[in-house]
Amino acid sequence: MKFLASQIAELLSGKIEGNPNAEVCNVAKIEEGAPGMLSFLANPKYTQYIYETKSSVVIVNDDFEPKAPIAATLIRVPDAYASFAKLLAIYDQLSQNKSGVSSLAFVSSSAKCGENIYLGEFAFVGENVTIGNNVKIYPQVYVGDNSVIGDGTTLYPGVKLYRNTVIGKNCTLHAGVVLGADGFGFAPQADGHYDKIPQVGNVVVDDNVEIGANTTIDRATMGSTHIHKGVKLDNLIMVAHNVEIGENTAMAAMTGVSGSTHIGKNCIVGGQVGFAGHLHIADRTSFGAQSGVLGDIKEPGLSFMGTPAIPYRQFLHSSVRFKQLENIAKSVDAMEKKLNQSDGKQ
């Protein structure tokens, strides 16, 4: 897609300095600009690059005052960073504005599909599935029987929804996401083998949830594994059966949540955090990367770090001690040696 500087300025209600017919077809960092690229300047430490950038158009703040000639066409706006973000959102929407059902997709005769949907090649839609309006289902997605997908939701290539999965409106599931696989339920027997416990529940995802690539959320043993509205999950996260994640909680990559743990609203979870099972985590709790959470947290709004997780400030104090352990050990050894020598003289 190609855009003129004049079109971009109109979208942003900006003022043009330079050639209004300058044409762009992609975006680039200002220091990596090339002809046909659109860049922006918001951070003053990158100002030097505006005088040498090869980008055809650069978005700048209204108060920017050049100190030398600039080859690029400028578009002046109140907030260059916010305007560039707005353009990226528009570009992303236009580039993914797909519609229509591929002849190579399979849709069960009992499925109900809304208006203006996109269904890509080799996608599979099972029996009694309900798909809302403006849903995008990319190639090689599997939608199991009796599943529900709300309006405006996007399923990227390779997403797998097991039977009875429910997804709300305006959700985004990135490539490789698996919702509804069996929970890890096995009963040990007297002779040492394990009998599988049937997992007959489902996964429910509320509105405005985004789930990163290759994240997996297991179906409940009974009832539902529930991801509440506004939750943001990064790539490579594992959510076990009967877990509940509260509204607007965000989790970074490689976090693991064991079965039947309930995490509150507006929590922030760093990368590689591990939660034991059957925990209750209060609202607005934060965890630093690689924390190991082994017990309930009842008071809201606290921050934790370490394994086992302890209050963040306590962890910082302890980390100072960690660094001193070698010197402390040497001091203890020296004292023991002196004591032993004293005992020998007596």
Secondary structure, 3 states (H helix, E strand, C coil): CCEEHHHHHHHHCCEEECCCCCEECEECCHHHCCCCEEEEECCHHHHHHHHCCCCCEEEEECCCCCCCCCCCEEEEECCHHHHHHHHHHHHHHHHCCCCEECCCCEECCCCEECCCCEECCCCEECCCCEECCCCEECCCCEECCCCEECCCCEECCCCEECCCCEECCCCEECCCCEEEECCCCEEECCCCCEEECCCCCEEEECCCCEECCCCEEECCCCCEEEECCCCEECCCCEECCCCEECCCCEECCCCEECCCCEECCCCEECCCCEECCCCEECCCCEECCCCEECCCECCCCCEEECCCCEEHHHHHHHHHHHHHHHHHHHHHHHHHHHHHHHHHHC
